[in-house]
Amino acid sequence: MTNLESKQTKNRKLIRFIVFNGIIAAIYIVLTYFLAPISYGPIQARVSETMTIFPIFSANMIPGLAVGCLVSNLLNPENLGPVDIIGGTLATVLAGVVSAIIGKKNKWLGIIPPVLFNGLIVGGYLPFLLFDTVTWKEVVFTMLTVAGGEAAVLVVLGLPLIAVMEKTGLKNKLP
């Protein structure tokens, strides 16, 4: 392979990486925004979080999920500010990294990190942003409801998507 061919191959890979992540971010934003009544708040089930299974197959998908989450939290009708914007994005990135690691050993267990990180991080700060007075019961309740919504989405939509990606070979198409 010549130097020019090598550079062209690298450029194609970079373009593919950017395009895939742009598409993932756009889908995440559209699904979250148009399903806003169930995407935000102390009881939420973000359908867009189905895509958190992608890092199980390719860690290269984490940037698209992070950008999608960041922009979705910027568009939050409640406008919860920097804590939500940064905290939600951090939860998504951490979940993606750990899912990528776990997914190499067991793809089915790769859905657990998004449930845990979103439940603990997002569920942990939301009561302080939404309520005037907060007790430990509200914090625990919100952690459980956020984790429960995440688990419901990933069990109902994520696990079948993993099976489809495995069966059809779509997992091999990710950058």
C-alpha positions in Angstrom: 0.0 0.0 0.0 1.4 3.4 -1.0 1.5 6.4 1.3 -1.3 8.0 -0.7 -3.5 4.9 -0.4 -2.8 4.7 3.3 -3.8 8.4 3.8 -7.0 7.9 1.7 -7.9 4.9 3.9 -7.4 6.9 7.1 -9.5 9.7 5.6 -12.3 7.3 4.8 -12.2 5.9 8.3 -12.3 9.3 9.8 -15.2 10.4 7.6 -17.1 7.2 8.4 -16.5 7.8 12.1 -17.8 11.4 11.9 -20.8 10.5 9.8 -21.8 7.5 12.0 -21.5 9.6 15.2 -23.4 12.5 13.6 -26.2 10.2 12.7 -26.3 8.6 16.2 -26.3 12.1 17.8 -29.1 13.3 15.5 -31.3 10.3 16.2 -30.7 10.5 19.9 -31.7 14.2 19.9 -34.8 13.7 17.7 -36.0 10.7 19.8 -35.4 12.6 23.1 -36.9 15.9 22.0 -40.0 14.5 20.3 -40.7 12.1 23.2 -40.0 14.9 25.7 -42.8 14.0 28.1 -41.1 10.6 28.9 -37.5 11.7 28.3 -37.1 14.2 31.1 -37.9 14.4 34.8 -37.7 12.2 37.9 -39.6 9.4 36.1 -38.2 9.0 32.6 -37.7 6.4 29.9 -35.6 7.8 27.1 -36.2 5.7 24.1 -33.0 7.2 22.7 -31.1 5.4 25.4 -31.7 2.2 23.4 -28.6 3.3 21.4 -26.4 2.9 24.5 -26.0 -0.7 23.3 -23.8 0.5 20.4 -20.6 0.8 22.5 -21.0 -3.0 23.3 -20.0 -3.5 19.7 -17.8 -0.4 19.1 -16.4 2.1 21.5 -16.2 4.5 18.5 -20.0 5.2 19.0 -19.5 6.9 22.4 -18.9 10.4 21.0 -22.2 10.4 19.1 -24.1 9.3 22.2 -22.4 11.9 24.3 -23.1 14.7 21.8 -26.7 13.5 21.5 -27.2 13.5 25.3 -25.5 16.9 25.7 -27.7 18.6 23.0 -30.8 16.8 24.3 -30.2 18.2 27.8 -29.6 21.6 26.4 -33.0 21.3 24.8 -34.7 20.2 28.0 -38.0 22.1 28.4 -37.2 22.4 32.1 -33.8 24.0 31.4 -32.1 22.4 34.3 -28.7 24.1 33.6 -25.1 23.0 33.7 -25.5 20.3 36.3 -27.9 18.3 34.1 -26.0 19.1 30.9 -22.7 18.0 32.2 -24.0 15.3 34.6 -26.1 13.5 32.1 -23.4 13.6 29.5 -20.8 12.3 32.0 -23.2 9.4 32.9 -23.5 8.6 29.2 -19.8 8.7 28.5 -19.0 6.6 31.6 -21.7 4.1 30.8 -20.4 3.8 27.2 -16.8 3.2 28.3 -17.8 0.5 30.8 -20.3 -1.1 28.4 -17.5 -1.3 25.8 -15.3 -3.1 28.3 -18.0 -5.4 29.6 -19.4 -6.0 26.1 -16.1 -7.6 25.0 -16.7 -10.4 27.5 -20.5 -10.6 27.6 -22.6 -8.4 25.3 -25.8 -9.1 27.3 -24.3 -7.7 30.5 -23.3 -4.6 28.5 -26.7 -3.0 29.2 -26.1 -2.8 32.9 -23.7 0.2 33.0 -26.2 2.7 31.4 -28.8 1.6 34.0 -26.3 2.0 36.9 -24.7 5.2 35.8 -27.9 7.0 34.9 -29.6 5.8 38.0 -26.9 6.9 40.3 -25.6 10.0 38.6 -28.8 11.5 37.0 -31.1 10.1 39.6 -28.8 11.5 42.3 -28.8 15.1 41.1 -32.3 15.5 39.6 -34.2 15.9 42.9 -31.9 18.8 43.8 -32.7 20.5 40.5 -36.4 19.8 40.5 -37.6 20.1 44.1 -37.4 22.9 46.7 -36.7 20.6 49.6 -35.0 17.2 49.2 -34.9 14.3 51.5 -32.9 11.1 51.1 -36.1 9.3 50.2 -36.6 11.5 47.2 -33.1 11.0 46.1 -33.4 7.2 46.4 -36.8 7.2 44.7 -35.4 9.3 41.8 -32.4 7.0 41.5 -34.7 4.0 41.3 -37.1 5.5 38.8 -34.4 6.8 36.5 -32.6 3.4 36.7 -36.0 1.6 36.2 -36.8 3.6 33.1 -33.4 3.0 31.7 -33.7 -0.7 32.4 -37.1 -0.9 30.9 -35.9 0.7 27.7 -32.8 -1.5 27.4 -34.7 -4.7 28.2 -37.7 -4.0 25.9 -35.7 -2.3 23.0 -32.0 -2.8 23.7 -31.8 -6.5 24.1 -33.8 -7.2 20.9 -31.6 -4.7 19.1 -28.5 -6.6 20.3 -30.0 -9.8 18.9 -30.8 -8.2 15.6 -27.3 -6.7 15.3 -25.8 -10.1 16.1 -28.0 -12.1 13.7 -27.8 -9.7 10.7 -24.1 -8.8 11.1 -24.9 -5.1 11.6 -22.5 -5.1 14.5 -19.7 -5.4 12.0 -20.8 -2.3 10.1 -20.1 0.1 13.0 -16.9 2.1 12.8 
